[in-house]
Amino acid sequence: MSFRTYCNSIHGAEFLYQEYKDISVWYGITGYLVAAGTGFFRMYNDRHWLTDVVAGAGIGIISTKVAYWLHPVIEKKIFKSKNKSNKIAMPFYNGKQYGVGVAITF
């Protein structure tokens, strides 16, 4: 597991919290416990330092918050149609290549 993967685990925990905090806060807490355990074992096995884990947590949380703040703006500015279609644009990096995946259902 790399630094990028650890950022993704924190990102997933924040996503669980944001999506399910109104249903039960325990979804987010469970996600954060799993991510914290991942960070602890990465340090325990000498794969990361504490600064790596803290930076990864910061990047994961901030990137999720930014996505939730920007989504309504992007929805209004770019996708102005009134129909209820689903859209996603996801950047990716696989170690060698960068790209963007786009999916639209209508």
C-alpha positions in Angstrom: 0.0 0.0 0.0 1.4 3.4 -1.0 0.9 6.9 0.4 -1.7 7.4 -2.4 -3.6 4.4 -1.2 -3.6 5.6 2.4 -5.0 9.0 1.2 -7.7 7.0 -0.5 -8.6 5.2 2.7 -9.0 8.5 4.5 -10.9 9.9 1.5 -13.3 6.9 1.8 -13.8 7.4 5.5 -14.7 11.1 5.0 -17.0 10.1 2.1 -18.8 7.7 4.4 -19.1 10.4 7.0 -20.4 13.0 4.6 -23.0 10.7 3.0 -24.3 8.8 6.0 -23.9 11.3 8.9 -27.6 12.0 8.9 -28.5 8.3 9.1 -25.9 7.2 11.6 -22.6 8.8 12.6 -21.2 5.3 13.2 -20.6 4.7 9.5 -18.1 7.6 9.4 -16.5 6.6 12.8 -16.1 3.0 11.5 -14.4 4.3 8.3 -12.1 6.5 10.3 -11.2 3.6 12.6 -10.2 1.4 9.7 -8.2 4.3 8.1 -6.5 5.0 11.5 -5.7 1.3 11.8 -4.2 1.4 8.3 -2.1 4.4 9.2 -0.9 2.8 12.5 0.1 -0.5 10.8 1.9 1.4 8.0 4.0 3.1 10.7 4.4 -0.1 12.8 5.8 -1.9 9.7 8.1 1.0 8.9 6.4 1.8 5.6 5.5 5.4 6.6 6.4 8.0 9.1 3.9 9.9 11.3 4.3 12.9 9.0 3.3 10.8 6.0 0.2 9.5 7.8 -0.9 13.0 8.9 -0.3 14.5 5.5 -2.2 11.6 3.9 -5.1 12.2 6.3 -5.1 15.9 5.5 -5.0 15.4 1.8 -7.8 12.8 2.0 -10.1 14.9 4.1 -9.5 18.2 2.3 -10.0 16.6 -1.2 -13.3 15.2 -0.1 -14.4 18.5 1.4 -13.4 20.3 -1.7 -15.4 17.9 -3.9 -18.5 18.4 -1.7 -18.1 22.2 -1.9 -17.5 22.3 -5.7 -20.1 19.8 -6.8 -23.1 22.2 -6.5 -21.2 24.9 -8.3 -20.1 22.6 -11.1 -23.7 21.2 -11.3 -25.1 24.7 -11.8 -22.4 26.1 -14.1 -21.6 23.2 -16.4 -24.7 20.9 -16.3 -27.5 23.5 -16.5 -30.2 21.1 -17.9 -33.2 20.4 -15.7 -33.3 16.7 -16.3 -32.2 14.4 -13.6 -29.2 12.7 -15.2 -26.2 11.3 -13.3 -22.7 12.5 -14.2 -19.3 11.8 -12.9 -15.8 12.9 -14.0 -13.0 11.1 -12.2 -9.3 11.9 -12.6 -6.9 8.9 -12.3 -3.3 8.1 -12.2 -2.1 4.4 -12.5 1.6 4.9 -11.9 2.4 5.6 -15.5 -0.5 7.5 -17.1 -2.8 10.3 -16.2 -6.4 10.5 -17.4 -10.0 11.4 -16.8 -12.9 9.0 -16.9 -16.3 10.4 -17.6 -19.7 8.7 -17.2 -23.1 10.2 -17.9 -26.5 8.5 -17.6 -29.7 10.0 -18.7 
